[in-house]
Amino acid sequence: MDQTLVEHGKIVKIKDYMVEVEFLGAEKPQTNTLLTLKHSPRAKLVGLQWLNPQTLVCMALSEHNNLY
């Protein structure tokens, strides 16, 4: 998995383990990238598919209860 640092994502929707993350900046992660959260670094997400140019659908791999 890619370990690129991208700092400007915002969670816009959560349904069980599926999470939609919006990226408004020019720098965006690729699919299969492992993502973490600033406020909960133990929470891990993996990018699965881009819904549109700004929204990445991710699956929570750990700490999904801490995403709310």
N, C-alpha and C positions, 0 to 999 in steps of 0.2 A: 504494500500500500504506500501511496505517496505521503510524504510528511511535510508538505508545503505549509508555511504559516500564512493563514488568512485571518484577519482580525475583525472583519466588518459584517458578520452574519447576525441575523435576528430571527429567532424562532417565531413563526407566524401561525402555526397550527400543530397540534399534537393529537394523535389518535392511537392509543395503546403504545406500541413500539415504533410507530411511524411518525416522523417529525418533518415538517416542511420548514426550511430555513431560507430566508430571503437575503440575498447579497446584492447590495446596491452599488458598490464600488466597481472599479474596472478589474480588480484582481479577484478571481473566483476560483474555488477549488475544482479539481477534476472529480469525476465519479470515482468511487473506490478510495477516496481520501478519508483518512481517520480524522475526525473533528472532536475538539474538546470545548468546554465552556469555561469562560473566565471565572464565573461565580461558583462553579462546581467542577474543578479539573478532573475529578474521578469519573464524571459522566463522559461516555464515549459514544460518538455517532459515526456512521459510515455513510458517505454519499452514494446513493443508488442511481438516481435518474433526474435529469433536469426537466421540470414541467414547462418552464419557459426560460427566457434568458436571465431571470433574476431568482427563480425559486428552485432549490434543490431538495428533492425528497430523500430523506435519510432514514436509517433504521438505528434505533437506540440499542447499543450493545451492552451498556451497563448504566446503572443509576437512573433509569428512566423515570422513576418517581420523583427525582430531584429537578426535573425539567420545568415543572409548573411554576 
